[in-house]
Amino acid sequence: MKFIKKIFKREEGATAIEYGLIAALVAVAAMVGMNALGTSLNNQFNTVSKKLNVT
């Protein structure tokens, strides 16, 4: 019984899980941001390309 109580008192595992969740959220936010930036850059390059091909 003491062993089970000792396991539930430990917080190292919870801290590792929290850091994992934070890392996952940062990764998702980075992917969303890079996707939006990529789309915006693609639109800009297409606009410039169309203007250069007009002549």
Residue pairs with C-beta under 8 A, 6 or more apart in sequence:
none
